[in-house]
Amino acid sequence: MYTIGIHYGHDSNVSLIENGKCVFAISEERLTRVKFDNRWPKESINYIFKKFNLNSENIAAVAVVGSSKQEETSGGSIENIYKKFDEQTNLFTKIYSKIINPFDNIFSFLKIRKKITINFVKKKIFKLGINEDKIFFLDHHFCHAVGAFYASNFEEALIVTCDGKGDDSCHKSFEGKKDENGLSDLKLIAKSDPIDSIGFFYSTITEFLGFKRMRHEGKITGLAAFGKKDYEKDKFPIELSLDGLSLNNNLINEKIKKSKFLLFFKFLIFDYKLFFKVLFNNAAIEGRFSQLVLKKFISNKFLKEDKTNVAKYAQIVLENTLKELIQNTLKIVKASKICLSGGVFANVKLNQKIYEITKKEIYVMPGMDDGGLSIGAGLYIFEKKLNKPIVENFENIYYGPSYDEQHIRVILNNSGFKFKKIDFIEKKIAEELAAGNIVGRFNGRMEWGPRALGNRSIFANPKNKEINTTLNKRLSRTEFMPFAPIILEEDAEDYFENYNKFKCFEFMTMTLKVKNEKIQKIPAVVHVDNTARPQCVKKKINESLYILLKEYKKLTEIPVLINTSFNLHEEPIVCTPIDALKALERNAVDFLAIENFWVEKKSS
């Protein structure tokens, strides 16, 4: 039997679970080519239904992420909700939206938009032949948490989730355990309201520095290492609650947090134009007010400050606050292991600090952002609906599409590119990389989650530090952190301090210090603070990638390559052979190795 997990919102995605194991997972953006596509994931659903011949008889349940579906995930205004579900809009819809939106914001207990959204969700799923009694709505942060717990394979753990917001929270802490039958049990320990979001704080800094919030936060992480000022003793806008278990935005009075009337009044005084814009077009009044207050605080504090110092301040606030929150929670949850999930934990430096201060085994969900939500939902509903333990062990996360040789050959024949089949293509790739060329690799099933893990990757030589500038220019990126290293697992301990064979180091979710004597060997992947974000490769997980690294090591005596996602700036990671060929045509790479085909640029 199958269960399906569906998330729609920021980075819509779908997962398919068969007999307790994930057999397919994909983000809608990979098929539509719209970065972080937030619409109902119809392309992903259609793809999975066709590929696996799904029907009402072999689907036990569908789990939809979101218990409220009232705010950002539903698109805010009624007009946007209609668009998200491909429902027809007209003049009446626009007028109706402008009337209902403010009414629903003021009298939020009526939950008008929530009811409309849930009706659309049920309508879409019903069209697939699935009855309403098989549809379940699950809390956003619970899906983050339970997915991470499953993925970790831990028997017990403290589970902490943190993001901008999701349903009624921006953070939740759980105690996770498995019973004698292997079934999971999560107990909520603490939560934080969206108005107290440290994720909003970090995204507000991102926007203040001229980048796109909810998209370029990673640039702030990289930029922070260049900051010179010491902010350790500064008062932070986001601190902890009195019990130390939750977040608290101390820029907003507690009376305002508890009274919608006072919050509306304060918002109106602060910025009446923004207030009316949000009132008529969005459901997230509290969240937008929080961001406005944070923006004013940041503008006043850092108006003439260097960007690197502002980024450093943001990173210190994030690290210190969440380290303390986790340490406090560990006094209640006496766990030896920690699971982390939610978009905030895409911050690899934060994860390193948590690892160093707790000295516990850390597991960061590979799909820690909203792109990983559906897998937690699908696995959980399988376990609860069928009362069977999960067998998925997340040994690898190559859950996406693959393409056979015949399909690829037809595309290459029609492409106009020069190509040839090479049986031992890993050796050819290694030779070209050793010669200083940049190679795009397209192999096997596409990775799930935000990181390229060797099957949809761009590889380059790590010995030349200037390659970062070259890659950024060719990929139209502005990165302040060097590209990440991919390394043979058996060599990782020689290159990184505090390395342990934790599962998370296979998925590029945490930085480590590079040993001093190794920095000069791989300068292109070492940040200014001497850290790097490794992916450690095992032969049994990805044999082709392992062989490639072995061949490169034979040629250079270095078991490390640069690995970055195979995409141009602001585009999703390539999914199909055609996507990869387009990247080659646009000069993203010098050569393309697609399965066992070696592809070169068009001859003049």
Buried (B, 14 or more C-beta within 10 A) or exposed (E): BBBBBBBBBBBBBBBBBBBBBBBBBBBBBBBBBBBBBBBBBBBBBEBBBEEBEBEEEEBBBBBBBBBBBBBBBBBBBBBBBBBBBEBEBEEEBEEBBBEBBBEBBEEBEEBBBBEBBBEBBBEBBEEBEBEEEBBBBBBBBBBBBBBBBBBBBBEBBBBBBBBBBBBBBBBBBBBBBBEEEEBBEBEBBBBBBBBBBBBBBBBBBBBBBEBEBBBBBBBBBBBBBBBEBEBEEEEBBBBBBEEBBBBBBBBBEEEBBEEBEEBBEBBEEBBEEBBEEBBBBBBBBBBBBBBBBBBBBBEEEBEEBEBBBBBBBBBBBBBBBBBBBBEBBBEBBEBEBBBBBBBBBBBBBBBBBBBBEBEBBBBBBBBBBBBBBBBBBBBBBBBBBBEBBBBBEBEBBBBBBEBEEEEBBEBBEEBEBEBEEBEEBBBBBBEBBBEEBBBBBBBBBBBBBBBBBBBBBBBBBBBBBEBBEBBBEBBEBEBBBBBBBBBBBEBBBEBBBEBEEBBBBBBBBBBBBBBEEBBEBBBBBBBEBBBBBBBBBBBEBBEBBBBBBBBBBEEBEBBBBBBBBBBBEEBBBBBBBEBBBBBBBEEBBBBBBBBBBBBEBEEE
